[in-house]
Structure formats: C-alpha cells, structure tokens
Amino acid sequence: MKILAVLLSMALFLTGCATTTIQNGDALTEFKPVLSEDKEALRASFVGKWLSKQPTKEGGMRETLVERFNDGQYLIEFKVYDAAGTMTITQKEFGVWGVSGGVYFTMYRGLIERGELYPSDPSDAYNYDSYRILETSQKQLEYLSLSSGNRFTYQKVE
C-alpha cells in the first residue's frame, strides 16, 4: 500500500511537469530587430525645445517648456497660473526620456532650485510616466498620458 501511494504521488507530480509546445506565432526573434528609419525619425522629432500652454480643469493655465537632448536627457519648467492669472507654481525638473513602440516615456530624476540639483528616488513609481504618441510633425507634438488621461500639445520653439 505504501508503494502504491508513492507511485501515485510520483505520477501526479510528473504530470504537472508537462511541457507546452510553442505555437509558431508565439516564437520570438533571437535579437531585437534593427530600427527602421521612420522609428529613428520619430525619436529624433522629440529633440529640441517645445512649449505647451493649456488650460487647467480648475480654470487656470499650465505653461510647460521642455528641452529634450539627443543623449536622452531633458530639462522641463512648469508654470501654473490660477483663474485670475496669478502664477501659483513654478518648478524646474530634470530627467531622462525615450521613445519606443509608439510610446514616449520619461523618468523624473529630480528638481532644480536656485541652481542646486535635488535628486529624486528612482525606486518611487510616481517618477515614471508613459504617453501614447498621437501626432508628431516638425512644429507640433501631441501625446496622451497613459496614467492621467491628460492630452498634451506642444509647439516647437525656434
């Protein structure tokens, strides 16, 4: 009886280790494919200075000036105005950015106050953002935040 219990246990254990056959559509490429020219151009279109002036849901205005560098770093300055036109917030930040698969993403690395850098905590999930790219041209960028649903429109600054 003891041998039967051991054999039954082994049979149950081994059936749990069955292999799954990968369907041809599930097979992976051995390496990441080389980027096409249009995907390289998409990333390049984000480089430079861009300005956004958009109304807030609270009746004010949010002005954002971002400069993205080719090396993947960015500097951004936010100014928020209330409904009366009084500036209530001004903040400068720095971080890294990228574009991949139709998604623009940023990692906030810290604040700049009075010329001093104050690094952020890279383990804080709040410091990461991703956006679905809606439109790009030489003069305009438009993307949608995947976390807030906010739609951002930027004009190129010459």
Summary of the structure (lengths in Angstrom):
residues: 158
radius of gyration: 24.6
end to end distance: 85.6
largest distance: 86.4
contacts: 350
relative contact order: 0.13
helix: 18%
strand: 47%
